[in-house]
Amino acid sequence: MAMIELKIPTPDYGDIVIVGGTQIGKTIVAHKIAKMLREEFGAQVIESQDMREDEAGSDARELAEWERKMIKGTCWRMHEKGI
């Protein structure tokens, strides 16, 4: 049986957008997603300047109890949409 070369095109980039009200934990969740993409998949992640300037959720420290409660108390709706 002959081998077949399979080529699957992959997009150059993807966007993950987290939208919501003030003080619901968007940056913390974004940092956790970025960390997972880097560590579990070896992906390159480009963070916005706002994320880089905001240290909330950084790996440099543990989340405070109030931050955990804030994120837990928010209902996170997840959507996937192709273009």
C-alpha positions, 0 to 999 in steps of 0.5 A: 500500500502506497503512503499518502502525504497529507497536508493540513493548512493551519491559520497563521493566527487566531484571536481569543477575545474576552469581553465583559464588565469591569472587575469580573476577572477578564485579565486573570482568565486571559492570563490563565488561557495564555499560560495553558496555550504556552505550557500545554501546546507550546504555542506562541502567545502575543498579549495585548499591552493592557494585559502586559501592564496589568499584573493581575493573574500573573504567575508571579503570585497566587490569586487572592481569595477575593480574586478567586471568588470574583471569577467563580461568581461570574458565569462565563459564556464560551463561544466559538465562531469561525470566519 
